[in-house]
Amino acid sequence: AAKYDYLLKDSLKLKTTFLPKGASLKAARYYYMVRFNNRDEVRKKLLLRGIDTKADDMSDCSGVTEIGLKEEFFLNAQNAVRKNVEIPNNPGLKEADIRYISEQLNSLS
């Protein structure tokens, strides 16, 4: 994840899951999410370039009416669920793989 952070940091249009300042460098991120307004189109382009991604499988809480909050309180959650793309992030990736994935993401942003 730290390599992605470094390689994707200059992409102005790309929103990623950067760690906040002061966060531990030992933090493990099981998922590495990237946000695109045109998520499905981006996923198709990446797949054609040999990068298998996954749509965000998290759910937003706007449908839980029992807590008594209105749907408009959850706009960020709804937005994230529709736009997030999970990119490959596992110990089996080589540095060359991470560089290639980052280059492709930067070219799409």
C-alpha positions as CSV (number, residue, x, y, z in Angstrom):
1,A,0.0,0.0,0.0
2,A,2.9,2.4,0.8
3,K,4.2,1.8,-2.8
4,Y,0.8,2.7,-4.2
5,D,0.7,5.8,-2.0
6,Y,4.0,6.9,-3.4
7,L,3.3,6.1,-7.1
8,L,-0.2,7.5,-7.1
9,K,0.4,10.7,-5.0
10,D,0.8,13.0,-8.0
11,S,-2.3,12.0,-9.8
12,L,-4.5,15.0,-9.2
13,K,-7.8,13.5,-10.3
14,L,-7.3,10.2,-8.5
15,K,-8.7,9.8,-5.0
16,T,-7.0,7.0,-3.0
17,T,-6.9,5.6,0.5
18,F,-3.9,7.5,1.7
19,L,-3.0,7.2,5.4
20,P,-3.4,10.4,7.4
21,K,-0.2,12.2,8.6
22,G,1.1,10.6,11.7
23,A,-0.3,7.2,11.0
24,S,1.9,4.2,11.6
25,L,4.0,3.1,8.7
26,K,3.3,-0.4,9.9
27,A,-0.5,-0.1,9.2
28,A,-1.8,-2.9,7.1
29,R,-4.4,-2.1,4.5
30,Y,-6.2,-5.2,3.3
31,Y,-8.0,-3.2,0.6
32,Y,-6.6,-0.4,-1.5
33,M,-9.5,1.6,-2.9
34,V,-9.4,4.1,-5.7
35,R,-12.4,6.3,-6.5
36,F,-13.6,7.1,-10.0
37,N,-16.8,8.8,-11.2
38,N,-17.0,6.3,-14.0
39,R,-16.1,3.2,-12.0
40,D,-17.5,0.6,-14.4
41,E,-15.8,2.1,-17.5
42,V,-12.5,2.3,-15.6
43,R,-12.8,-1.3,-14.5
44,K,-13.3,-2.5,-18.1
45,K,-10.3,-0.5,-19.3
46,L,-8.1,-1.9,-16.5
47,L,-9.3,-5.5,-17.3
48,L,-8.3,-5.0,-20.9
49,R,-4.8,-4.1,-19.6
50,G,-4.6,-7.2,-17.5
51,I,-5.6,-5.7,-14.2
52,D,-8.5,-7.4,-12.4
53,T,-10.3,-5.1,-10.0
54,K,-13.4,-5.4,-7.8
55,A,-16.2,-3.0,-7.2
56,D,-16.6,-1.9,-3.6
57,D,-18.5,-4.6,-1.7
58,M,-19.2,-2.5,1.3
59,S,-22.8,-1.2,1.9
60,D,-23.8,2.2,3.0
61,C,-26.0,2.6,6.0
62,S,-28.6,4.8,4.4
63,G,-31.1,2.0,4.1
64,V,-31.1,1.3,7.9
65,T,-34.2,3.3,8.8
66,E,-34.2,2.0,12.4
67,I,-31.6,4.4,13.5
68,G,-33.8,7.4,12.6
69,L,-31.5,9.3,10.3
70,K,-32.5,10.6,6.9
71,E,-30.8,9.3,3.8
72,E,-29.2,12.7,3.0
73,F,-26.9,12.2,6.1
74,F,-25.2,9.4,4.2
75,L,-24.3,11.0,0.9
76,N,-20.5,10.3,1.3
77,A,-21.2,6.6,2.0
78,Q,-23.5,6.3,-1.0
79,N,-21.0,8.0,-3.2
80,A,-18.2,5.8,-2.1
81,V,-20.1,2.6,-2.7
82,R,-20.9,3.7,-6.3
83,K,-17.4,4.9,-7.1
84,N,-14.8,2.9,-5.3
85,V,-12.7,0.3,-7.1
86,E,-10.6,-2.2,-5.2
87,I,-7.2,-2.7,-6.9
88,P,-4.9,-5.7,-6.3
89,N,-3.0,-5.3,-3.0
90,N,-1.4,-8.4,-1.6
91,P,2.0,-9.7,-0.6
92,G,2.3,-11.7,-3.8
93,L,2.6,-8.7,-6.0
94,K,6.0,-7.8,-7.2
95,E,7.2,-4.2,-7.3
96,A,7.0,-4.3,-11.1
97,D,3.3,-5.3,-10.8
98,I,2.5,-2.4,-8.5
99,R,4.4,0.0,-10.8
100,Y,2.4,-1.3,-13.8
101,I,-0.9,-1.0,-12.0
102,S,0.0,2.5,-10.8
103,E,1.0,3.6,-14.3
104,Q,-2.3,2.4,-15.8
105,L,-4.3,4.1,-13.0
106,N,-2.4,7.3,-13.5
107,S,-3.0,7.2,-17.3
108,L,-6.8,6.9,-16.7
109,S,-7.1,9.7,-14.2
